[in-house]
C-alpha cells in the first residue's frame, strides 16, 4: 500500500489504467482527448473543440458514502466516479455506440476492475447505472455518464499511515 499518495488518487489512476491499457476504449479515444483531472493541467476544459478533440472521455469524482465506524476497528468510504464521454457526432453509429459498447465491455469484467485497481483497500466495485443525452448546441453530439462506485475499507491504524 502506497502511503505517500491518497487512496482516491490511487483509485482514479487505476480506473484510467483499466480503461486505457489494451482496451477497446483506448482505440477510440485519442490520448489528447482523455481528460485527467488528477493530471498536471489546471484547466482541462477546452474553450473550442475541433473534430480532432472528439470523442473525449473524463473521469470525475462524484461523492459517496462515508461509514465511520464500519466496525470497532475499521471504516469505509464508498466513492462514486462518473465516466463521461462526448461523441462530437449526432450519428449514433459513428462514435457514440461503438464507444459506449467498448466502455460496457470493460465494465462487465468486475474481476478485471478489481485486478486492474490492484489496491488491497478496494473491497468492492459496483457499476450501477448510466445516462445519456444529445446536445445540439455548441458541440453537437451524444454524451453519456457511467457511474462506478468503489468501496474502500481501512483499519483505523492504516489511515494513520497516510502522509499527504
C-alpha positions in Angstrom: 0.0 0.0 0.0 1.4 3.4 -1.0 1.1 5.8 1.8 2.6 8.8 0.0 -0.5 9.1 -2.3 -4.0 9.4 -1.0 -6.3 6.4 -1.8 -8.7 8.4 -4.0 -5.9 9.4 -6.4 -4.7 5.8 -6.5 -8.2 4.6 -7.4 -8.6 7.2 -10.1 -5.3 6.3 -11.6 -6.3 2.6 -11.5 -9.6 3.4 -13.3 -7.7 5.3 -16.1 -5.3 2.4 -16.4 -8.2 -0.1 -16.7 -9.8 1.9 -19.5 -6.7 2.6 -21.4 -4.4 -0.5 -21.1 -5.1 -2.8 -24.0 -8.7 -1.8 -24.0 -11.1 -1.1 -26.9 -11.7 2.3 -25.3 -8.1 3.3 -25.9 -8.5 2.5 -29.6 -11.4 5.0 -29.9 -10.4 7.9 -27.6 -7.1 9.6 -28.6 -4.6 10.3 -25.9 -5.1 14.1 -26.2 -8.9 13.6 -25.6 -8.5 11.8 -22.3 -9.1 14.4 -19.7 -7.3 13.6 -16.5 -8.5 15.8 -13.6 -5.6 14.5 -11.5 -3.1 15.5 -14.1 -0.8 18.5 -14.2 -3.0 20.9 -16.2 -5.1 23.3 -14.1 -7.6 24.0 -16.9 -9.0 20.8 -18.5 -12.0 22.1 -20.4 -11.4 23.5 -23.9 -13.0 26.8 -25.0 -13.3 25.5 -28.6 -13.4 22.0 -30.0 -12.2 20.8 -33.3 -13.1 17.4 -34.9 -9.8 16.1 -33.6 -10.9 16.9 -30.0 -13.7 14.3 -30.0 -14.6 11.8 -28.8 -13.4 12.7 -25.4 -13.5 11.0 -22.0 -13.0 12.1 -18.4 -13.5 10.5 -15.0 -14.9 12.7 -12.2 -15.2 12.0 -8.5 -18.9 12.4 -7.6 -19.4 11.9 -3.9 -20.3 8.9 -2.0 -21.0 7.4 1.5 -18.7 7.6 4.5 -19.2 4.9 7.1 -17.5 5.8 10.4 -17.3 3.4 12.1 -17.9 0.4 9.9 -16.8 -1.8 12.8 -14.9 -1.3 16.0 -11.6 -1.2 14.1 -12.4 -0.1 10.6 -14.3 2.4 8.4 -15.3 2.6 4.8 -15.8 5.1 2.0 -18.0 4.3 -1.0 -16.6 6.7 -3.6 -18.5 7.2 -6.8 -16.8 8.1 -10.0 -18.5 9.3 -13.2 -17.0 8.2 -16.5 -18.1 10.9 -19.0 -17.9 10.6 -22.8 -18.8 13.0 -25.5 -19.0 11.8 -29.1 -19.0 15.0 -31.1 -21.3 13.4 -33.7 -25.0 13.2 -33.8 -24.9 10.0 -35.8 -25.0 7.3 -33.1 -23.4 4.6 -35.1 -20.2 6.6 -35.9 -18.7 7.1 -32.5 -21.2 7.0 -29.7 -22.5 3.4 -29.8 -19.0 1.9 -30.5 -17.5 3.9 -27.6 -20.4 3.1 -25.3 -20.1 -0.6 -26.1 -16.3 -0.5 -25.5 -16.9 1.0 -22.1 -19.5 -1.6 -21.2 -17.2 -4.4 -22.3 -14.5 -3.1 -19.9 -17.0 -2.6 -17.1 -18.6 -6.1 -17.4 -15.4 -7.6 -16.1 -15.8 -6.9 -12.4 -12.9 -9.2 -11.5 -10.9 -7.2 -14.1 -11.8 -4.0 -12.4 -10.6 -5.3 -9.0 -7.4 -6.7 -10.6 -6.8 -3.5 -12.6 -7.1 -1.4 -9.5 -4.7 -3.8 -7.6 -5.3 -2.0 -4.3 -5.8 -4.0 -1.2 -8.1 -1.5 0.4 -10.6 -1.8 -2.5 -13.2 -4.3 -1.3 -15.9 -4.0 -3.9 -16.8 -2.2 -7.2 -20.3 -1.6 -8.3 -21.3 -0.4 -11.8 -24.7 1.0 -11.1 -26.2 2.9 -13.9 -25.6 5.2 -16.9 -27.4 8.0 -18.5 -27.2 9.6 -22.0 -28.3 12.7 -23.8 -27.9 14.5 -27.0 -26.5 18.0 -27.4 -27.4 20.1 -30.4 -25.8 23.4 -29.2 -22.1 24.3 -29.0 -20.6 20.8 -29.7 -23.3 18.7 -31.3 -23.2 15.0 -30.3 -24.1 12.4 -27.8 -22.9 12.3 -24.2 -23.1 9.5 -21.6 -22.2 9.2 -17.9 -21.4 5.8 -16.4 -21.3 5.6 -12.5 -18.8 3.4 -10.8 -18.8 3.1 -7.0 -15.7 1.8 -5.4 -15.8 0.6 -1.7 -12.6 1.4 0.2 -12.1 -0.2 3.6 -9.4 0.9 6.1 -8.4 -0.1 9.5 -8.0 2.9 11.9 -4.3 2.1 12.0 -3.9 2.1 8.2 -5.5 5.6 8.0 -2.8 7.0 10.3 -0.1 6.0 7.8 -1.2 8.3 5.0 1.1 11.3 4.9 -0.3 13.5 2.1 
